[in-house]
Amino acid sequence: MSILADCIVVNSRIWRGSGGADGATAIAIHDERIVQIGSDADVLTLRGPGTTVIDAGGRRVIPGLIDSHIHMVRAGLTWNQNVDWSGMRSIAEGLDAIRAKVDATPPGTWVCVVGGWGPGQFTERRMPTIEEIRSISDDHPIFVQYLYESAVVNAAGLAAIGITAETPDPARGWFERDDSGAPTGFCRGVGAFMACIGAAGRPDFETQIEWTAAIMARFNRLGITGVVDPGGMGMSPEAYRPLFELWRRGGMTVRTRLYLMPQGAGLEREQIAANIKHLHPGFGDTWLRLTGAGEMVSYGFFDLEGVQPFEVTDEGADLLRELLEDLLRAGWSIHLHAVLRATITRMLDVIEDVLSRISIDPDRVRISLAHIEPITDQ
């Protein structure tokens, strides 16, 4: 008995990945697997009474996209609390989206824009001003962050996190102040960003599960079917519970590969040793799998986006060397963040030293670097 397709896409241009494009116009899917590619007439022979047939209108059909570095798990915990600025064409459009969220939520509810956008996408070619953010609401804390470079927060947000003229700046964070010392609402640095995001908080556990599913659905609409999540700040074991519960319930729609990251300077040895002891790289299935450690291993290399002065110390380099040896011996792949050329150079020196003494199976264990835009062959 021949297989009948669950779904057939016709009138399309099929891209077959490494096989190239050969003029095929239709594709048949059964039990979440591709079972035939060919002409409309050939593939439609697999049509049955329950088959969904989609007319692509001549558009290109490609394999699902895999994003190799995106903080999906962290973003999912607060997804529907945030405003998504991706694809918006102007600051005016973005501000209208914030107003709509404000109108739909009770006073005192944080409304945040965290990542996923850049000034270059707007016709104005700039960030929103403090005045524009303040004009939206006096009752809702509002926070708009651009990468790890800068952010603006309104008066209600400053009050919620307790930043006043008398409050010192947090470690690795800076709040702009007027002549009287009062914060203006402009800030920079991870310490300032985490103060705002921490005050915004997260919803209850079941809502985090729901919102994690929601961000996956958003990715699916963009053609993303797989992600590599590089860990990140604020990602304690508790933060992964909604993802693992969604996996347990069979609700995953994005294949996810995880790197785990120690949660603060001084905690690296303890937390990485615990991970090596209790976890095994490769744990999971096709939907969710533990890949390795990163994107921070030693916080002595934590140069963020390179917007603040930073220098790798001998102590930080020695710690990275020690931890890389422990992880590689345990069979863990490693994903490392570096932005500044000096950081990258020092990191590569440490990696080469470790690999001169430890052999790894390149088919099973990989070392990858994230960002590294200024890397050279020198």
Phi, psi and chi 1 to 4 in degrees:
 res  aa     phi    psi   chi1   chi2   chi3   chi4
   1 MET       -  126.2  178.6  177.2  175.1      -
   2 SER   -73.1  153.0   62.5      -      -      -
   3 ILE   -75.7  134.5  -66.4  173.3      -      -
   4 LEU  -100.9  137.8  -64.5  179.7      -      -
   5 ALA   -74.6  145.1      -      -      -      -
   6 ASP   -77.8  -33.8  -59.3  -40.1      -      -
   7 CYS  -147.2  139.0  175.9      -      -      -
   8 ILE  -129.2  131.9  -67.0  174.8      -      -
   9 VAL  -108.7  125.3  179.6      -      -      -
  10 VAL  -120.9  172.9  -62.4      -      -      -
  11 ASN    54.5   49.0 -171.8   22.5      -      -
  12 SER  -132.4  177.4   63.5      -      -      -
  13 ARG  -118.0  110.1  -66.4  177.1  -64.4  147.9
  14 ILE   -87.6  127.6  -56.3  -65.6      -      -
  15 TRP  -102.2  124.5  174.8 -106.0      -      -
  16 ARG  -102.2   24.6  -60.1 -179.4   63.4  178.3
  17 GLY    66.2 -129.1      -      -      -      -
  18 SER   -62.9  -19.5   60.6      -      -      -
  19 GLY   -79.4   -9.1      -      -      -      -
  20 GLY    75.2 -171.0      -      -      -      -
  21 ALA  -106.7  129.0      -      -      -      -
  22 ASP  -123.4   20.0   60.9    0.4      -      -
  23 GLY    91.7    1.4      -      -      -      -
  24 ALA   -63.3  144.4      -      -      -      -
  25 THR  -122.3   -3.4   60.1      -      -      -
  26 ALA  -143.8  155.2      -      -      -      -
  27 ILE  -142.9  139.3 -175.0  169.2      -      -
  28 ALA  -117.0  139.1      -      -      -      -
  29 ILE  -125.8  133.7  -61.3  166.0      -      -
  30 HIS  -137.6  129.9  172.5   74.3      -      -
  31 ASP    53.6   43.7 -163.5   21.3      -      -
  32 GLU    66.3   18.7  -60.8 -174.3   -9.9      -
  33 ARG  -128.6  145.8  -66.2 -176.5  178.9  -84.7
  34 ILE   -73.5  126.4  -64.3  170.3      -      -
  35 VAL  -113.0  -17.7  -67.3      -      -      -
  36 GLN  -162.1  142.7 -174.0  169.1  -24.2      -
  37 ILE  -130.6  135.2  -65.3  174.3      -      -
  38 GLY   175.6 -151.1      -      -      -      -
  39 SER   -75.8  162.4   68.2      -      -      -
  40 ASP   -55.8  -45.9  -73.0    5.3      -      -
  41 ALA   -63.3  -43.9      -      -      -      -
  42 ASP   -65.4  -45.4  -71.7  -17.8      -      -
  43 VAL   -71.6  -32.9  173.6      -      -      -
  44 LEU   -67.5   -9.9  -77.2  170.4      -      -
  45 THR   -67.5  -15.5   60.8      -      -      -
  46 LEU   -93.0    7.5  -58.6 -175.9      -      -
  47 ARG   -75.8  133.6 -178.4  178.4 -174.0  173.6
  48 GLY  -125.4 -177.4      -      -      -      -
  49 PRO   -64.1  -24.5   18.9  -30.5      -      -
  50 GLY  -103.5    9.9      -      -      -      -
  51 THR   -80.1  131.7  -57.4      -      -      -
  52 THR   -86.9  126.1  -61.3      -      -      -
  53 VAL  -111.9  124.9  177.9      -      -      -
  54 ILE  -113.1  126.4  -60.8  172.1      -      -
  55 ASP   -91.1  113.7 -173.1  -27.7      -      -
  56 ALA   -80.0   -4.7      -      -      -      -
  57 GLY    62.6   30.4      -      -      -      -
  58 GLY    83.3    4.4      -      -      -      -
  59 ARG   -80.5  160.5  -68.8 -173.5  -70.5  -90.8
  60 ARG   -73.9  137.9  173.3   71.9   69.4 -170.4
  61 VAL  -114.5  125.6  173.8      -      -      -
  62 ILE  -124.7  162.4   64.3  172.4      -      -
  63 PRO   -61.2  157.8  -21.0   31.9      -      -
  64 GLY   -58.2  142.4      -      -      -      -
  65 LEU   -80.8  146.0  -58.1  174.1      -      -
  66 ILE  -119.0  119.3  -60.3  173.4      -      -
  67 ASP   -87.6  120.6 -166.3  -52.6      -      -
  68 SER   -86.8   -1.1   63.0      -      -      -
  69 HIS  -163.5   94.5 -176.0  105.2      -      -
  70 ILE  -152.6  137.6 -169.6  166.3      -      -
  71 HIS   -87.5   62.9  -63.2  -82.7      -      -
  72 MET   -68.1  -41.3 -179.4 -167.5   75.0      -
  73 VAL   -63.6  -46.8 -178.4      -      -      -
  74 ARG   -64.1  -44.0 -175.5  175.4   62.7 -167.4
  75 ALA   -63.8  -34.7      -      -      -      -
  76 GLY   -64.8  -27.7      -      -      -      -
  77 LEU   -63.6  -26.8  -58.5  176.8      -      -
  78 THR  -128.3   23.0   57.0      -      -      -
  79 TRP   -55.2  -52.4 -178.9 -113.9      -      -
  80 ASN   -78.3   -5.8  -74.8   -4.9      -      -
  81 GLN   -82.1  -22.6  174.4  178.4  -60.7      -
  82 ASN   -95.7  165.7  -63.0  -26.6      -      -
  83 VAL  -108.6  127.2  176.0      -      -      -
  84 ASP   -91.0  112.5 -179.7    9.9      -      -
  85 TRP   -93.8    1.4  -89.0    7.6      -      -
  86 SER   -63.2  133.3   59.7      -      -      -
  87 GLY    85.9   -6.9      -      -      -      -
  88 MET   -76.9  143.9  -66.1 -168.1  177.6      -
  89 ARG   -97.0  -15.5  -55.7  -75.5 -178.0   87.9
  90 SER  -149.1  158.3   68.5      -      -      -
  91 ILE   -62.3  -37.4  -72.1  177.1      -      -
  92 ALA   -58.3  -41.7      -      -      -      -
  93 GLU   -64.8  -41.7 -174.2  179.7   -7.1      -
  94 GLY   -64.1  -42.1      -      -      -      -
  95 LEU   -65.7  -36.8  -63.6  176.6      -      -
  96 ASP   -62.5  -36.6  -76.0  -16.3      -      -
  97 ALA   -66.5  -37.9      -      -      -      -
  98 ILE   -65.3  -42.8  -66.7  177.1      -      -
  99 ARG   -60.4  -40.8  -70.3 -171.1 -172.4   94.8
 100 ALA   -63.0  -40.4      -      -      -      -
 101 LYS   -67.1  -40.2  178.7   65.9   78.1  172.2
 102 VAL   -60.1  -45.0  164.2      -      -      -
 103 ASP   -64.9  -25.3  -68.8  -18.8      -      -
 104 ALA   -94.4   -1.0      -      -      -      -
 105 THR  -128.2  153.5   55.4      -      -      -
 106 PRO   -67.1  152.9  -16.6   28.5      -      -
 107 PRO   -54.3  144.3  -25.4   34.5      -      -
 108 GLY    92.0  -13.0      -      -      -      -
 109 THR   -77.0  130.0  -56.4      -      -      -
 110 TRP   -69.1  140.3  -82.8   83.3      -      -
 111 VAL  -124.7  118.3  176.0      -      -      -
 112 CYS  -125.2  146.2  -57.2      -      -      -
 113 VAL  -118.5  110.5 -179.1      -      -      -
 114 VAL  -126.7  100.6 -175.7      -      -      -
 115 GLY    74.3  176.0      -      -      -      -
 116 GLY    81.9   11.7      -      -      -      -
 117 TRP  -152.2  167.4   68.2  -79.5      -      -
 118 GLY  -154.2  152.0      -      -      -      -
 119 PRO   -55.9  -29.1  -25.2   34.5      -      -
 120 GLY   -65.0  -17.9      -      -      -      -
 121 GLN   -80.4  -15.8   76.2 -170.9   57.1      -
 122 PHE   -92.3  147.2  -63.5  141.9      -      -
 123 THR   -62.2  -27.9   55.1      -      -      -
 124 GLU   -76.9  -17.0  -61.3   89.9  -15.0      -
 125 ARG    55.1   44.2  -64.4  -68.0 -170.1  -88.0
 126 ARG  -157.8  170.2   61.6  172.8  175.9   82.4
 127 MET   -79.2  161.9  -75.0 -175.4   60.4      -
 128 PRO   -67.6  151.3   25.8  -34.9      -      -
 129 THR   -84.8  163.9   65.2      -      -      -
 130 ILE   -60.3  -40.8  -62.4  167.0      -      -
 131 GLU   -62.9  -39.4  -69.2   73.8   20.4      -
 132 GLU   -64.1  -41.0  -73.0  169.5  -27.5      -
 133 ILE   -69.3  -42.2  -63.7  -58.9      -      -
 134 ARG   -63.8  -31.8  -79.5 -175.9  167.1  177.3
 135 SER   -70.7  -14.6   68.6      -      -      -
 136 ILE   -74.8  -45.0  -64.7  174.2      -      -
 137 SER  -160.5  141.6  175.1      -      -      -
 138 ASP   -96.1  -10.1  -64.7  -35.7      -      -
 139 ASP  -107.1  -17.8  -59.3  -40.3      -      -
 140 HIS  -110.3  125.4  -70.8   70.6      -      -
 141 PRO   -63.5  129.4  -19.4   32.1      -      -
 142 ILE  -125.9  132.1  -60.6  173.1      -      -
 143 PHE  -135.2  126.0  174.6   66.7      -      -
 144 VAL  -125.7  116.7  178.2      -      -      -
 145 GLN  -113.8  136.2 -179.7  179.5  -31.6      -
 146 TYR  -109.4  110.2  169.1   51.2      -      -
 147 LEU    48.0 -138.1  -62.1  178.0      -      -
 148 TYR  -109.4   25.3  -72.3  108.4      -      -
 149 GLU   -95.0  -48.3  -65.5 -169.0    6.8      -
 150 SER  -160.5  166.0   57.1      -      -      -
 151 ALA  -157.9  160.4      -      -      -      -
 152 VAL  -127.3  142.1  -71.1      -      -      -
 153 VAL  -137.3  139.2   57.2      -      -      -
 154 ASN   -80.4  178.4   69.2  -12.9      -      -
 155 ALA   -61.8  -38.0      -      -      -      -
 156 ALA   -65.0  -34.7      -      -      -      -
 157 GLY   -69.3  -43.4      -      -      -      -
 158 LEU   -60.3  -41.1  -67.8  171.3      -      -
 159 ALA   -65.3  -38.3      -      -      -      -
 160 ALA   -66.5  -33.2      -      -      -      -
 161 ILE   -93.9   -4.6   61.3  178.1      -      -
 162 GLY    78.9   28.0      -      -      -      -
 163 ILE   -89.2  118.5  -64.1  -66.0      -      -
 164 THR  -130.7 -176.7   67.1      -      -      -
 165 ALA   -62.5  -26.6      -      -      -      -
 166 GLU   -90.7  -10.3  -69.9   73.4   35.7      -
 167 THR   -85.1  127.2  -51.7      -      -      -
 168 PRO   -72.2  157.4   25.3  -33.1      -      -
 169 ASP   -67.3  146.6  -72.3  -27.8      -      -
 170 PRO   -70.9  164.0   27.0  -33.8      -      -
 171 ALA   -58.4  133.5      -      -      -      -
 172 ARG    55.9   35.6  -61.5 -162.3   75.6  174.5
 173 GLY  -147.4  153.6      -      -      -      -
 174 TRP  -147.1  127.6  169.1   77.4      -      -
 175 PHE  -106.9  123.8  -75.6   87.3      -      -
 176 GLU   -62.0  142.4 -178.9 -175.9   70.0      -
 177 ARG  -131.3  150.7  -60.2  171.0 -171.3  -90.6
 178 ASP   -84.1 -172.3   61.1   22.2      -      -
 179 ASP   -62.7  -24.5  -67.0  -20.6      -      -
 180 SER   -89.2   -3.2   68.8      -      -      -
 181 GLY    93.1   -4.1      -      -      -      -
 182 ALA   -74.3  139.3      -      -      -      -
 183 PRO   -65.6  138.1   24.1  -33.0      -      -
 184 THR   -84.6  -24.0   64.5      -      -      -
 185 GLY   114.5   -8.0      -      -      -      -
 186 PHE   -95.2  135.8  180.0   82.8      -      -
 187 CYS  -146.1  161.7   59.2      -      -      -
 188 ARG  -141.9  158.2  -55.6 -172.8   78.0  171.6
 189 GLY    92.7  147.5      -      -      -      -
 190 VAL   -62.7  -31.5   65.2      -      -      -
 191 GLY   -63.3  -39.9      -      -      -      -
 192 ALA   -70.0  -42.1      -      -      -      -
 193 PHE   -63.8  -44.3  -55.3  154.6      -      -
 194 MET   -67.3  -29.6  -65.9  -54.8  -70.3      -
 195 ALA   -63.0  -42.0      -      -      -      -
 196 CYS   -70.5  -48.2  -63.4      -      -      -
 197 ILE   -66.1  -37.1  -66.3  171.5      -      -
 198 GLY   -63.8  -39.5      -      -      -      -
 199 ALA   -67.6  -32.0      -      -      -      -
 200 ALA   -66.3  -32.9      -      -      -      -
 201 GLY    71.4 -173.5      -      -      -      -
 202 ARG  -129.9  154.8  -68.1  169.9  179.9  165.2
 203 PRO   -76.3 -175.6   30.7  -36.3      -      -
 204 ASP   -68.1  168.3   62.6   81.2      -      -
 205 PHE   -58.7  -48.5 -177.7   62.7      -      -
 206 GLU   -62.9  -35.8  -75.5  -64.3  -33.1      -
 207 THR   -68.1  -37.6  -58.1      -      -      -
 208 GLN   -62.1  -38.4  -70.1  179.1   47.7      -
 209 ILE   -62.9  -45.8  -62.4  170.2      -      -
 210 GLU   -61.2  -42.2  176.4 -173.1  -21.0      -
 211 TRP   -75.0  -29.6  -70.3    1.6      -      -
 212 THR   -64.0  -40.6  -61.2      -      -      -
 213 ALA   -64.5  -35.1      -      -      -      -
 214 ALA   -67.2  -39.6      -      -      -      -
 215 ILE   -69.4  -33.9 -165.4  172.8      -      -
 216 MET   -64.1  -40.4  -69.3 -175.0  179.9      -
 217 ALA   -62.9  -38.2      -      -      -      -
 218 ARG   -62.3  -43.8  168.0   64.8  169.3  151.9
 219 PHE   -62.8  -42.7  -77.2   11.8      -      -
 220 ASN   -57.9  -39.7  -66.2  154.4      -      -
 221 ARG   -64.9  -22.5  -71.2 -166.7  -65.0  -87.2
 222 LEU   -93.0    3.3  -63.3  172.2      -      -
 223 GLY    87.1    9.0      -      -      -      -
 224 ILE   -89.3  121.4  -62.8  173.0      -      -
 225 THR  -115.4   -7.1   59.0      -      -      -
 226 GLY  -149.5  147.8      -      -      -      -
 227 VAL  -139.6  153.0  -59.5      -      -      -
 228 VAL  -109.5  116.2  176.9      -      -      -
 229 ASP   -99.8  118.2 -170.8  -66.9      -      -
 230 PRO   -89.2   29.6   34.4  -35.0      -      -
 231 GLY    73.2 -146.3      -      -      -      -
 232 GLY   140.3  169.6      -      -      -      -
 233 MET   -67.0  145.3  -66.4  170.9  -69.7      -
 234 GLY    80.2    9.8      -      -      -      -
 235 MET  -107.3   68.7  -66.4  -55.8  -65.6      -
 236 SER   -71.4  169.5   65.3      -      -      -
 237 PRO   -53.6  -35.3  -29.8   36.6      -      -
 238 GLU   -60.6  -33.9 -178.1   72.4   14.6      -
 239 ALA   -68.5  -19.5      -      -      -      -
 240 TYR   -89.2   -9.8  -72.1   94.1      -      -
 241 ARG   -58.4  -43.7  -77.5 -171.8   62.3 -137.3
 242 PRO   -60.8  -40.4  -25.0   35.8      -      -
 243 LEU   -62.7  -46.4  173.9   71.8      -      -
 244 PHE   -68.2  -32.2  -85.3   81.9      -      -
 245 GLU   -70.6  -39.5 -179.2   59.2   21.3      -
 246 LEU   -60.6  -40.9 -177.0   65.9      -      -
 247 TRP   -61.9  -46.3  174.8   53.7      -      -
 248 ARG   -60.8  -34.9 -171.5 -174.5   71.0   81.0
 249 ARG   -82.3   -2.1  -63.4  177.8 -174.4 -179.0
 250 GLY    76.5   26.5      -      -      -      -
 251 GLY  -100.6    6.4      -      -      -      -
 252 MET   -70.6  135.7  -59.8  -83.2  -69.8      -
 253 THR  -124.7    1.2   62.0      -      -      -
 254 VAL  -128.8  122.0  171.8      -      -      -
 255 ARG   -67.4  126.1  -69.3  177.7  173.7   83.9
 256 THR  -123.9  130.5  -55.9      -      -      -
 257 ARG  -115.2  129.5  -59.3  -64.0  178.4  -97.6
 258 LEU  -109.9  137.1  -62.7  177.2      -      -
 259 TYR  -109.0  142.0  -74.0   94.7      -      -
 260 LEU  -108.7  138.5  -61.2 -177.2      -      -
 261 MET  -125.8  133.0  172.7  173.7  155.1      -
 262 PRO   -62.3  147.3   20.2  -30.0      -      -
 263 GLN  -102.1   52.4  -68.7  -58.5  -61.2      -
 264 GLY   141.1  150.1      -      -      -      -
 265 ALA   -60.9  136.0      -      -      -      -
 266 GLY    93.3  -12.9      -      -      -      -
 267 LEU  -103.9    0.4  -58.5  175.2      -      -
 268 GLU   -61.0  -51.6  -62.2   99.6  -31.3      -
 269 ARG   -60.3  -48.6  -74.5 -172.3  179.6   92.5
 270 GLU   -62.4  -47.7  172.9 -171.2   -6.2      -
 271 GLN   -75.1  -38.2  -66.8 -172.1   -1.0      -
 272 ILE   -68.5  -38.9  -73.0  177.3      -      -
 273 ALA   -61.5  -40.4      -      -      -      -
 274 ALA   -65.3  -40.8      -      -      -      -
 275 ASN   -63.0  -44.3  -73.4  -16.1      -      -
 276 ILE   -62.6  -37.7  -69.4  173.7      -      -
 277 LYS   -70.8  -39.8 -179.6  178.3 -179.8 -179.9
 278 HIS  -105.6  -13.6  -63.9  -68.7      -      -
 279 LEU  -122.9  162.7  -60.9  171.0      -      -
 280 HIS  -134.8  124.5  179.6   72.5      -      -
 281 PRO   -60.9  132.6   20.4  -30.8      -      -
 282 GLY   104.5   -9.8      -      -      -      -
 283 PHE   -60.4  137.9  166.0   79.5      -      -
 284 GLY   124.2 -157.0      -      -      -      -
 285 ASP  -141.1 -163.3   60.9   12.9      -      -
 286 THR   -64.8  -23.8   57.5      -      -      -
 287 TRP   -86.6  -37.5  -76.8  107.7      -      -
 288 LEU  -143.1  124.2 -179.5   63.1      -      -
 289 ARG  -145.1  138.9 -165.9  179.0  -57.7  -78.1
 290 LEU   -80.1  125.8  172.9   61.6      -      -
 291 THR  -102.2  -45.4  -62.0      -      -      -
 292 GLY   178.4 -153.0      -      -      -      -
 293 ALA  -113.6  143.5      -      -      -      -
 294 GLY   143.5 -175.6      -      -      -      -
 295 GLU   -84.5   -5.4   66.1 -176.8  -68.0      -
 296 MET  -108.3  131.0 -157.4   59.1   58.7      -
 297 VAL  -113.0  -55.6  170.7      -      -      -
 298 SER  -107.5  123.7  165.2      -      -      -
 299 TYR   -70.0   -5.1  -84.1   78.3      -      -
 300 GLY   -68.5   -7.7      -      -      -      -
 301 PHE  -113.6   19.7  -73.9   76.9      -      -
 302 PHE   -83.4   77.2 -164.7   25.0      -      -
 303 ASP   -93.1    9.0   59.5    5.0      -      -
 304 LEU    48.5 -129.7  -72.8  172.3      -      -
 305 GLU   -97.8   12.6  -59.5  -59.6  -55.3      -
 306 GLY    74.9   18.6      -      -      -      -
 307 VAL   -92.9   -6.8  -63.2      -      -      -
 308 GLN  -123.8  151.9  -66.1  176.5  -57.9      -
 309 PRO   -57.0  138.0  -24.2   33.6      -      -
 310 PHE  -154.2  141.9 -177.5   83.0      -      -
 311 GLU  -145.5  133.4 -175.9  176.2   -6.0      -
 312 VAL   -74.4  131.4  177.0      -      -      -
 313 THR   -93.9  162.2   65.1      -      -      -
 314 ASP   -61.1  -37.5  -70.2  -17.9      -      -
 315 GLU   -62.7  -42.7 -178.2 -178.9    4.4      -
 316 GLY   -64.8  -39.6      -      -      -      -
 317 ALA   -67.4  -40.1      -      -      -      -
 318 ASP   -63.9  -38.8  -70.9  -17.4      -      -
 319 LEU   -66.4  -42.0  178.3   59.1      -      -
 320 LEU   -60.6  -43.1  178.9   63.2      -      -
 321 ARG   -59.7  -45.8 -175.9  178.1  -67.4  105.0
 322 GLU   -62.0  -45.3  173.0 -170.4  -26.7      -
 323 LEU   -71.3  -37.8  -64.1  172.8      -      -
 324 LEU   -60.6  -42.0  -70.4 -174.8      -      -
 325 GLU   -61.7  -45.0  -69.9 -178.9    1.8      -
 326 ASP   -62.2  -45.2  -69.5  -15.2      -      -
 327 LEU   -67.7  -45.0  -72.7  161.8      -      -
 328 LEU   -66.6  -38.7  -68.4  175.7      -      -
 329 ARG   -63.5  -30.3  -73.8 -165.3  174.1  100.0
 330 ALA   -86.9    1.4      -      -      -      -
 331 GLY    82.5   23.4      -      -      -      -
 332 TRP   -91.7  133.6  -75.1   60.2      -      -
 333 SER   -75.0  158.8  -69.4      -      -      -
 334 ILE  -137.3  134.7  -59.1  162.8      -      -
 335 HIS  -123.0  121.5 -172.0   55.2      -      -
 336 LEU  -122.8  132.7  -62.7  170.2      -      -
 337 HIS   -87.4  131.5  165.5  113.0      -      -
 338 ALA  -156.7  135.9      -      -      -      -
 339 VAL  -117.0  -46.8  171.8      -      -      -
 340 LEU   -79.4  145.3  -59.9  171.3      -      -
 341 ARG   -60.4  -40.0 -177.8  171.9  180.0  179.5
 342 ALA   -64.1  -37.5      -      -      -      -
 343 THR   -65.4  -45.5  -52.1      -      -      -
 344 ILE   -60.3  -45.2  -61.6  165.5      -      -
 345 THR   -61.2  -45.7  -60.8      -      -      -
 346 ARG   -65.3  -38.9 -164.8   74.7 -177.7  -87.2
 347 MET   -64.4  -44.0 -179.2  177.4  -75.2      -
 348 LEU   -64.3  -36.0  -70.5  172.7      -      -
 349 ASP   -61.4  -43.0  -71.6  -17.1      -      -
 350 VAL   -65.4  -44.8  170.9      -      -      -
 351 ILE   -61.1  -45.0  -67.7  171.2      -      -
 352 GLU   -63.4  -37.6  -71.4  176.1   -8.4      -
 353 ASP   -64.2  -44.7  176.8   50.4      -      -
 354 VAL   -64.5  -44.4  170.7      -      -      -
 355 LEU   -70.6  -17.2  -68.2  179.6      -      -
 356 SER   -73.1  -16.6   70.8      -      -      -
 357 ARG  -116.4  -14.6  -69.9  176.9  -75.9  105.3
 358 ILE  -127.7  128.1  -63.6  178.4      -      -
 359 SER   -91.9  138.7  -62.9      -      -      -
 360 ILE  -126.9  157.0   63.2  172.5      -      -
 361 ASP   -90.0  106.8  178.5   -5.0      -      -
 362 PRO   -64.7  -15.6   23.4  -32.8      -      -
 363 ASP   -82.3  -12.5  -68.0  -31.5      -      -
 364 ARG  -119.6  -32.2 -170.4  171.3   62.7   91.9
 365 VAL  -125.2  128.2  176.8      -      -      -
 366 ARG  -127.0  149.2  -60.5  -71.2 -178.3   92.0
 367 ILE  -116.2  122.4  -59.3  175.6      -      -
 368 SER  -126.5  152.8   57.2      -      -      -
 369 LEU  -115.6  139.1  -86.5   60.3      -      -
 370 ALA  -103.9  143.4      -      -      -      -
 371 HIS    78.0  -90.0  -50.0  -59.1      -      -
 372 ILE    40.4   37.4   63.6  166.9      -      -
 373 GLU   -55.5  -38.0  -73.6   85.5   -6.5      -
 374 PRO   -87.4   14.5   31.4  -34.2      -      -
 375 ILE   -62.6  143.8 -165.6  171.5      -      -
 376 THR  -131.7  177.3   68.3      -      -      -
 377 ASP   -90.9    7.7   57.3    0.1      -      -
 378 GLN   -99.0      -  -58.8  -63.0  -41.5      -
